[in-house]
Amino acid sequence: MSESEIIEGGCNCRHARYKLHGAPLAVAACHCRNCQRQSGSAYSVNLVVAGDSVAIEGELACYEDPDSESGKPVLREFCPNCGSPIRSIPTASPAMVAIKAGTLDNPDAFPPAIHIWTCQMLDWVDVPEGVPQFPKGPQRA
């Protein structure tokens, strides 16, 4: 994918749409308990992108999640109509944001390249062989 390409996605009801300008910096599966709860699944797959590369159309609601290792909240944005999670913004480093891969128009193109917070991974989850794993975030491995 080139830096000039645009990745598109949106919520379940099509109220909120977005465009990402350029390739993601990383695609990560996060196994932390907050991502498990927020996704309603075993983990959340996220495209890590520069915050200024995202253009959102439509209004998003926001939950300020106080439970993060940095001690600073994570802003979890979602569609106010259908509840689809769209973006997470860590206030400790807001220049980078996480876009929920399940909301992409073509999520199949972005398999996770790393798995983080595996210290909270559910016992029945299998990570493909050779995919890097980190007990917390890569900087705290």
DABELFEN-V368594 format. One record per residue. N is the residue number from 1. RES is the residue in one small letter. D_CENTER is the distance of its C-alpha to the mean C-alpha in Angstrom with 2 decimals. Layout:
BEGIN
n=N res=RES d_center=D_CENTER
n=N res=RES d_center=D_CENTER
END
This chain:
BEGIN
n=1 res=m d_center=18.95
n=2 res=s d_center=20.65
n=3 res=e d_center=19.62
n=4 res=s d_center=21.33
n=5 res=e d_center=19.44
n=6 res=i d_center=17.29
n=7 res=i d_center=14.29
n=8 res=e d_center=14.36
n=9 res=g d_center=12.75
n=10 res=g d_center=13.11
n=11 res=c d_center=13.63
n=12 res=n d_center=16.10
n=13 res=c d_center=19.08
n=14 res=r d_center=18.55
n=15 res=h d_center=19.04
n=16 res=a d_center=15.92
n=17 res=r d_center=15.31
n=18 res=y d_center=13.66
n=19 res=k d_center=14.54
n=20 res=l d_center=12.98
n=21 res=h d_center=15.96
n=22 res=g d_center=16.04
n=23 res=a d_center=14.27
n=24 res=p d_center=10.91
n=25 res=l d_center=11.84
n=26 res=a d_center=10.08
n=27 res=v d_center=8.19
n=28 res=a d_center=7.51
n=29 res=a d_center=8.02
n=30 res=c d_center=8.00
n=31 res=h d_center=11.25
n=32 res=c d_center=11.88
n=33 res=r d_center=13.80
n=34 res=n d_center=11.79
n=35 res=c d_center=8.68
n=36 res=q d_center=11.59
n=37 res=r d_center=13.16
n=38 res=q d_center=10.44
n=39 res=s d_center=9.69
n=40 res=g d_center=13.41
n=41 res=s d_center=13.16
n=42 res=a d_center=13.63
n=43 res=y d_center=10.06
n=44 res=s d_center=6.47
n=45 res=v d_center=5.61
n=46 res=n d_center=2.86
n=47 res=l d_center=5.33
n=48 res=v d_center=6.55
n=49 res=v d_center=9.19
n=50 res=a d_center=12.14
n=51 res=g d_center=12.11
n=52 res=d d_center=15.38
n=53 res=s d_center=14.35
n=54 res=v d_center=12.76
n=55 res=a d_center=15.44
n=56 res=i d_center=14.95
n=57 res=e d_center=17.93
n=58 res=g d_center=18.68
n=59 res=e d_center=18.26
n=60 res=l d_center=15.25
n=61 res=a d_center=15.98
n=62 res=c d_center=14.51
n=63 res=y d_center=14.60
n=64 res=e d_center=15.26
n=65 res=d d_center=14.15
n=66 res=p d_center=16.91
n=67 res=d d_center=16.07
n=68 res=s d_center=14.61
n=69 res=e d_center=16.56
n=70 res=s d_center=17.22
n=71 res=g d_center=19.05
n=72 res=k d_center=17.29
n=73 res=p d_center=15.16
n=74 res=v d_center=11.47
n=75 res=l d_center=11.55
n=76 res=r d_center=9.59
n=77 res=e d_center=10.56
n=78 res=f d_center=11.69
n=79 res=c d_center=14.65
n=80 res=p d_center=17.86
n=81 res=n d_center=19.67
n=82 res=c d_center=17.80
n=83 res=g d_center=15.09
n=84 res=s d_center=12.18
n=85 res=p d_center=8.86
n=86 res=i d_center=7.73
n=87 res=r d_center=6.23
n=88 res=s d_center=6.19
n=89 res=i d_center=9.03
n=90 res=p d_center=10.68
n=91 res=t d_center=14.31
n=92 res=a d_center=15.53
n=93 res=s d_center=14.14
n=94 res=p d_center=13.23
n=95 res=a d_center=13.94
n=96 res=m d_center=10.51
n=97 res=v d_center=7.41
n=98 res=a d_center=3.66
n=99 res=i d_center=4.11
n=100 res=k d_center=3.98
n=101 res=a d_center=6.44
n=102 res=g d_center=8.99
n=103 res=t d_center=9.75
n=104 res=l d_center=10.91
n=105 res=d d_center=14.70
n=106 res=n d_center=14.88
n=107 res=p d_center=12.06
n=108 res=d d_center=14.82
n=109 res=a d_center=14.87
n=110 res=f d_center=11.68
n=111 res=p d_center=12.32
n=112 res=p d_center=10.68
n=113 res=a d_center=12.91
n=114 res=i d_center=12.44
n=115 res=h d_center=12.01
n=116 res=i d_center=11.66
n=117 res=w d_center=13.27
n=118 res=t d_center=15.59
n=119 res=c d_center=18.19
n=120 res=q d_center=16.78
n=121 res=m d_center=16.27
n=122 res=l d_center=18.38
n=123 res=d d_center=21.68
n=124 res=w d_center=21.57
n=125 res=v d_center=18.40
n=126 res=d d_center=19.52
n=127 res=v d_center=17.64
n=128 res=p d_center=19.34
n=129 res=e d_center=22.05
n=130 res=g d_center=21.49
n=131 res=v d_center=17.68
n=132 res=p d_center=17.28
n=133 res=q d_center=16.46
n=134 res=f d_center=16.26
n=135 res=p d_center=17.48
n=136 res=k d_center=15.23
n=137 res=g d_center=13.41
n=138 res=p d_center=15.21
n=139 res=q d_center=17.33
n=140 res=r d_center=18.53
n=141 res=a d_center=19.20
END
